[in-house]
Amino acid sequence: MINKHKDCYNEKNGLANMPIEYVGKFYNIHTYPCDMLSGPCVCGAWHNQEEWPDWLQLEVFGFVSDKDNSIKRKEQEE
């Protein structure tokens, strides 16, 4: 659903937090789950929109980034 979580994205500063129902589904190298889609994350990385699956970008940002990125994060299997 496009913009399902539009409240997670701040267009003024470009930061976007992870929707609460997805916290714990994406991890970087760290043991802490990612809590940001764009900006400084608790996992220690600085994330950018284009790293995330297209469906998640649509839900939060309302569009899919056109920036080229060879790495797309995958949801962790439970």
Secondary structure, 3 states (H helix, E strand, C coil): CCCCCHHHECCCCCCEECCHHHCCCCECCCCCECCEEEEECCCCCEECHHHCCHHHHHHHCCCCCCCCCCCCCCCCCC
